[in-house]
Amino acid sequence: MVETLGTRLEGAEVEHSDTHMSASAALAWFLQEVLPLETVLMRYLRHNWRDQSDIDDLLQDVYVRVFEAARRELPEKAKSFVFTTARNLLVDRVRERRVVPMDAVSDLDALGVAIDTTSPDQNLIARDELRLLREAIEMLPPRYRDVIVMRKIEDLPRSAIASRLGVAEATVSIYLTEGISALSDIVHGDQANLRGRP
């Protein structure tokens, strides 16, 4: 049904204005600008929200918020607006819960990662920090480095990492904890603690 509706509205022109727009014009904008972002948006929600059973509801809530906002005024940059809306929704969900589990959200600071609103200075600083982090990861003992890369960068579950390395999941958890601690030591200049680690 969405494709049929999208085909009917494909030629509709949507212009920015300060007045409320019709539902059909907002829908045409939504189908053209927002719906193509669904795959990336789903990946973003899955990455930043631990309870995967909530993802479909979160997606629908993002769509409702975006559509309602578009009825009032079309955002200049659809992608930035959609991801800002998603981030705000996740933050709202965390605030709504009286008791928030520590792992409810993967990383609240990382919620803004997919938003294209960084300045050139921020990009330069981020690249510099990324380079320093990459160098610090390279300085880790091999087992720690492997576990951190597989878990934090490749997003593999602990069971898959344990299988790849031929160790118990508990060992993977230990390597991950100690690896992050070692990484912190490197970043903060205390490399003496690395001696004797696997």
C-alpha positions, 0 to 999 in steps of 0.5 A: 500500500505504501508503494501504491500511495508513494507512486500516486504522490511521487510527482507532488511538489513539497515546498518549505513554508511557515504554515501548516501543510496538507497531510498529502503534501507531508506524506509525499515529503515523508515517502520521498525523504524519510522512508528511504532512511528506514534501513539506516534508522533501524540499524541506528535504533538496534545499535542504541537500544538494548531491548530489541523487542522495542525496535518496531515500536520505536521506529513507528514513534519516530515516524509519527513524530517526524510526520507531525513535525513535517505537518507544521514545517518541513525540516531543511535536512531530513536525515539530520531531523530524523536522527535527531528525532530518534535520539530524542525519543530514545532519551525520552524513553530512558527518562520515562522509566523509573528504574533504568537498567544499566544496559537499556541504552548502548551508549547515550553519548553515541546516540548523536553519532548518525546526525550530520550536524558537526562543524569542521572543527568538531570533525577535525577533533573527532578524527584526531581522537579516533587516530589516538584511539586506534594507536592505543588499540594497537598498543594493547596486548593481542588478546585484549585487542582482538576481543575489543575489536570483535566486541566493540567494533565488529559488534560480535556477541561474546559467544561468537568471540569465544568460539573464534578464540577457542576460549570460554565466554567468561574469559572473553568477558575478563579480556574485555574488562581488562582490555578496556582498563588497559586501553584507559591506562594507555589513553591516560598515559599509564602504560606501566600496568600493561606488562605481564598481560596476555 
